[in-house]
Amino acid sequence: NEALTKDCVEAGAESLAEVSRGCAVQTRREALDKCWECVAKCLDNYQTRYSHRAQTDVPDAALMRDCGQTVAAEELTAAGARPNLVGLDKVLQRLREMKMRPRAESWCDALDEGIELLKKAEAFVRQGRLNSQDWVDIINPLVNILGESIDTPEVTQHLLKSQEEIKRALFTVEEVTHAQQEAIMEGDVLRAEELYSTKIDSQEAVSNLLMSQIDVLTELRGALGETHLRRINQVHNRANVGWAEYLRMQQKRKERISAELDTLGARQEEFQAETRTREEAFTQNMLKSDTQMKTKLEQQQALWNQIEAAEAELVRLTEEHTETVRTRLALIAERREQEVIEAQRMKFIKERGEALERTLQQMETAEQLIDTLDEFVSGACRAMEKRVHVVEQEIEDLKLGVHQQHLKEFRGQYLTLGELIYRKEQNAQEIDKKIEMAKVQQELLMDSLNPAAKEAADRRKQLVKVKEEMQERLDGLNTRAAGFLEHFRITEQALITAGQAFTHPHDELQQTNENRKLKILEYHKLGAAEIAEGEELVAAMEQSIRNPAIKLLTTGTPSTRKAEPFRVKALSELEDDLPAPDT
């Protein structure tokens, strides 16, 4: 640039010196024409080859201010930005590892869906050159809960120990029932009664084990329904809050960047208008300079004809021409400098616009990523909630099955206890009859002043004592039966709530007892004739005791059997009829 300027200035100075020297008009005119030709060539060369090189680039702050930009470059997506997939890859690896776990069979569909969604999210991260760690921190708690849900044992695993105990207890009940039937067949009353108690205790143990299963299932359902679902809802709510906050910030950022793009476009139009104005002014100035140069040359040619008279004027015009050259050089240099500044501005506008558009595209990709991740979170939450509801239903079905099994075992337990109580009551009634007979015998013996009256009195006292012990045992059995009924209320209410139709063991026991009584009543009717005959014999015996002179006569008997005379039993025979103290 300096060399070109020097050439033009030296050419103008040479023309001025040539004019100043003074010589023959033709020679000087030819020499001056050559000088002006050289000046024209230098001007053309200068205008063609001159370029402006700024000593320092325009600061970014000045360019930002000139273009009306406020968003910092750090907030925009760089042209060479790379996506960060480390966090998302770790989550994908964890989901694949969960799918390989032994208990993940029922979770395969949900895990496959989650892996596909995260792969889709990974494509968005690559497309938008995003940082996946910004969203992985939100979904990691959900992945942790998902892993815990997969590792949670099945409901039946909590019941294995109690199921084995129930099987052993039921086997014991079956053995005791078999032994009890053998004792009844052999007529061993004491062993049968002892086995009744053992069977009732074993059935009570089964009932307690079934109720413990119900308690375990109820506690497990509470843990699933309250704790686990609450954690899932909390994680889902936190994820929704995180998405909403990020989208809110992205919306604000998007509005700012859109406004920046609008402002940048407006400033670009303003700068282009200014450039066109300067270009027009430059063109006008160049035309004006051409006109002036042409005019000066014409005037010089005219002056050559008047060189002698106007030499001084020629020198002045030459000086003006030289100054015009310097002005033209300054105009060209200024224009070249303006072109460089304008090129820098246009380059900045282009790069700035690309950065703003990349940032908008990244934010749109981030929004799509958030939609995908939210779909993943919602799908995982739905899968876990569905699994929790399935487990709850499974627990309810197991509880209903346990209640039905409890009903079966309680029925056997309660009917066994009711049969024992019934037999005890019948035994107590027999003892009452024996007490009455002993009292009658004592009174008859007392009327005859028979010494055996004291033995009859002792026997009656012994029977009363046995009756009291029997009544105490009956009270204990009735209390135990009431406790069994109270213990059965939980299963009873559960079966009623579930709509299961069943006959209450208490009602079944009452019906069984009624059937037994009706059967005994039929037996009594069949033996009514024999009972009437016995009453006539008792009346005859009483009369013979009061009046020894009257002989005891035999009464007629049915044709089916041989009649025997009625006699008073001896004390030793009465003792043989006494029941054992334990019964």
Buried (B, 14 or more C-beta within 10 A) or exposed (E): BEEBBEBBBEBBEBBBEBBEEEEEEEEBBEBBBEBBEBBEEBBEEBBEEBEBEEEEEBEEEEBBEBBBBEBEEEEBBEEEBEBBBEBBBBBBEBBEEBBEEEEBEEBEEBBEBBBEBBEBBBBBBBBBBBBBEBBBEBBBBBBEBBBEBBEBEEBEEBBEEBEEBBEBBBEBBEBBBEBBEEBBEEEBBEBBBBBBBBBBBBBBBBBBBBBBBBEBBEEBBEEBBEEBBEBBEEBBEBBBEBBEEBBEEBEEBBEBBEEBBEBBEEBBEEBBEEBEEBBEEBEEBBEEBEEBBEEBBEBBEEBBEEBEEBBEBBBEBBBEBBEBBEEBBEBBBBBBBBBBBBEBBBEBBEEBBEBBBBBBBBBBBBBBBBBBBBBBBBBBBBBBBEBBEEBBEBBBEBBBEBBBBBBBBBBBBBBBBBBBBBBBBEBBEEBBEBBEBBBBBBEBBBEEEBEBBEBBBBBBEBBBEBBEEBBEBBEEBBEBBEEBBEBBEBBBEBBEEEEEEBEBBBEBBEEBBEEBEEEEEEEEEEEEEEEEBEEEBBEBBBEBBEEEEEEEEEEEEEEEEEEEEBEBEEBEEBEEEBBEEEB
